[in-house]
């Protein structure tokens, strides 16, 4: 393993982290993963609808990203690039399990009035009872999101849970901004059939991926890269000269 000068990776901007990662700096890649873990886990889970498999998708996507990062030219942000890799990995897993739901089937289900739910915009009063129920409410939201057809689920996760802009969501999913607006409107309408207006403020808490789970994925990816001899060694975390 080669050695690199001391760098305080937490203070570096995205472009510098990418540059160092392209040289094999594992600590730079750690910083990129830590900044993206929550968002990218939510994207993966939005496709596979399972926590354990979403973690696995995230690990494999990071390994693919590291292997390909020398070719990253910054035409889009690194998080948009990583999002696309995660989506490809997750959808590849899904195709192995079942056929993707066709748009015609989704539209037919909508016409039957048998699908899902839109999101309200106020949680209402913050009584002790409401606070005590937040965990249960979040579980209800996550289940309702899981029940959405994928084309609506992914837009809703990025816009209402991850709080991406319309343009960012469109770039991540490779669709038009107007399509994002249309799908989000439909997703919220479907969701509203199942959830009360007071649930909206818990949206940003859905599918958490912080603490030990975040660290586990990051450390596993780095250990696999180190075992493969793909990393250089950085010294400490002192500010870069």
C-alpha positions in Angstrom: 0.0 0.0 0.0 1.5 3.4 -1.0 1.6 6.3 1.3 0.0 9.8 0.8 0.6 13.0 2.7 -1.6 14.0 5.7 -5.0 15.3 4.7 -8.0 16.5 6.6 -10.6 14.8 4.3 -13.6 16.2 6.2 -12.7 19.7 5.1 -12.3 18.9 1.4 -14.8 19.7 -1.3 -16.4 17.1 -3.5 -14.0 17.7 -6.4 -10.9 17.3 -4.3 -12.3 14.1 -2.7 -12.9 12.7 -6.1 -9.4 13.6 -7.2 -7.8 11.9 -4.2 -10.1 8.8 -4.6 -9.0 8.5 -8.2 -5.4 8.2 -6.8 -6.6 5.3 -4.5 -7.1 7.3 -1.3 -9.4 5.2 0.9 -10.0 8.0 3.4 -11.2 10.3 0.6 -13.6 7.6 -0.5 -14.7 7.1 3.1 -15.6 10.8 3.2 -17.6 10.5 0.0 -19.5 7.4 1.3 -20.3 9.0 4.6 -21.7 12.0 2.9 -23.9 9.9 0.6 -24.8 6.9 2.7 -28.2 8.0 3.9 -29.4 9.3 0.6 -28.1 6.3 -1.4 -29.4 3.8 1.1 -32.9 5.3 0.7 -32.5 5.1 -3.1 -31.5 1.4 -2.9 -34.3 0.6 -0.5 -36.8 2.4 -2.6 -36.1 -0.2 -5.3 -35.6 -3.4 -3.4 -37.9 -2.6 -0.4 -35.7 -4.5 2.1 -33.2 -3.1 4.6 -30.7 -5.9 4.4 -30.7 -6.2 0.6 -30.4 -2.4 0.3 -27.3 -2.4 2.4 -25.8 -5.1 0.2 -26.8 -3.1 -2.9 -25.0 -0.1 -1.5 -21.8 -2.0 -0.8 -21.7 -3.5 -4.3 -22.5 -0.1 -5.8 -19.6 1.5 -4.0 -17.2 -1.1 -5.1 -18.4 -0.6 -8.7 -18.0 3.1 -8.3 -14.5 2.9 -6.9 -13.5 0.6 -9.8 -14.9 3.1 -12.3 -14.0 6.4 -10.6 -10.9 7.0 -12.8 -13.3 7.6 -15.6 -15.4 10.1 -13.7 -15.2 13.5 -15.4 -17.5 15.6 -13.3 -20.2 16.1 -16.0 -22.7 15.6 -13.2 -22.1 15.8 -9.4 -20.5 12.7 -7.8 -23.7 12.0 -5.8 -25.8 12.0 -9.0 -23.2 9.6 -10.5 -23.3 7.4 -7.5 -27.1 7.5 -7.4 -27.2 6.1 -11.0 -24.9 3.3 -10.0 -27.0 2.4 -7.0 -30.1 2.5 -9.1 -28.5 0.2 -11.7 -27.4 -2.2 -9.1 -30.7 -2.3 -7.3 -32.7 -2.7 -10.4 -30.4 -5.5 -11.6 -31.2 -7.3 -8.3 -34.9 -6.7 -8.8 -34.9 -8.1 -12.3 -33.4 -11.3 -11.0 -36.3 -11.7 -8.6 -39.2 -10.7 -10.8 -40.3 -8.9 -13.9 -40.5 -5.2 -13.6 -44.0 -3.7 -13.3 -45.0 -2.3 -16.7 -46.3 1.2 -17.0 -49.5 -0.1 -18.6 -50.2 -2.2 -15.5 -49.5 0.8 -13.2 -51.9 3.0 -15.1 -54.5 0.3 -15.2 -54.2 -0.2 -11.4 -54.7 3.6 -11.0 -57.8 3.5 -13.1 -59.2 0.8 -10.8 -58.7 3.1 -7.8 -57.0 0.3 -5.9 -53.6 1.9 -5.3 -52.0 4.1 -2.8 -51.6 7.5 -1.0 -50.5 11.7 -1.2 -48.7 13.5 1.4 -50.1 16.2 3.7 -48.1 19.1 4.8 -48.6 19.5 8.5 -48.1 17.3 11.5 -50.6 19.1 13.6 -50.2 19.5 17.4 -47.1 18.1 19.0 -48.9 16.4 22.0 -47.1 13.8 24.1 -49.3 11.2 22.6 -48.2 12.3 19.1 -44.6 12.3 20.0 -44.8 8.8 21.5 -46.4 7.6 18.3 -43.7 9.0 15.9 -42.0 5.6 15.5 -45.2 3.9 14.7 -46.1 6.6 12.3 -42.7 6.4 10.5 -43.3 2.6 10.1 -46.6 3.3 8.5 -45.1 5.8 6.1 -42.3 3.4 5.2 -44.8 0.6 4.5 -47.0 3.0 2.4 -44.0 4.1 0.4 -43.0 0.4 -0.2 -46.4 -0.3 -1.6 -46.1 2.4 -4.3 -45.2 1.2 -7.9 -41.5 1.9 -8.4 -41.8 4.8 -10.9 -43.8 6.7 -8.3 -41.9 5.4 -5.3 -38.5 6.6 -6.4 -39.7 10.1 -7.2 -41.4 10.4 -3.9 -38.4 9.1 -2.0 -36.1 11.6 -3.7 -38.4 14.6 -3.4 -40.3 14.2 -0.2 -38.0 12.0 1.9 -34.5 12.9 0.6 -35.7 16.5 -0.3 -33.9 16.7 -3.6 -34.9 19.4 -6.0 -37.0 18.7 -9.1 -34.0 19.1 -11.4 -31.8 16.9 -9.2 -34.4 14.2 -9.1 -34.8 14.4 -12.9 -31.1 14.1 -13.4 -30.8 11.2 -10.9 -33.6 9.2 -12.5 -32.8 10.2 -16.1 -36.3 11.6 -16.7 -37.7 15.1 -17.5 -38.5 17.6 -14.8 -42.2 17.6 -15.9 -42.3 13.8 -15.5 -41.0 14.3 -12.0 -43.8 16.7 -11.2 -46.4 14.4 -12.7 -45.2 11.3 -10.9 -44.9 13.1 -7.6 -48.4 14.4 -7.9 -49.7 10.9 -8.5 -47.6 9.4 -5.7 -48.9 11.9 -3.2 -52.5 11.3 -4.3 -52.0 7.6 -3.9 -50.4 8.1 -0.5 -53.2 10.4 0.7 -55.6 7.5 0.5 -53.8 5.7 3.3 -52.2 8.4 5.6 -53.6 11.3 7.6 -52.3 14.8 7.0 -50.5 14.8 10.4 -47.9 12.3 9.2 -46.1 14.6 6.8 -43.4 15.9 9.2 -42.1 12.4 9.8 -41.2 11.9 6.1 -37.6 13.2 6.5 -37.1 10.6 9.2 -38.1 7.6 7.1 -35.5 4.9 6.2 -32.8 6.2 8.5 -29.3 5.0 7.8 -27.0 6.7 10.3 -24.7 5.5 13.1 -23.6 1.9 13.2 -25.4 0.9 10.0 -23.7 3.7 8.1 -20.3 2.8 9.6 -20.8 -0.9 8.8 -21.3 -0.3 5.1 -18.4 2.1 4.9 -15.9 -0.1 6.8 -16.9 -3.2 4.8 -16.4 -1.5 1.5 -13.0 -0.1 2.5 -11.9 -3.5 3.9 -12.7 -5.2 0.6 -10.9 -2.5 -1.3 -7.8 -2.8 1.0 -7.8 -6.6 0.7 -7.8 -6.2 -3.1 -4.8 -3.8 -2.8 -6.6 -1.0 -4.4 -6.0 1.7 -1.7 -3.1 3.9 -0.7 -2.5 4.8 2.9 -3.1 8.3 4.3 -1.5 9.7 7.4 -3.8 11.0 10.1 -6.4 13.7 9.6 -4.3 16.8 9.9 -5.2 19.7 7.5 -3.8 19.5 4.1 -0.8 21.6 3.4 
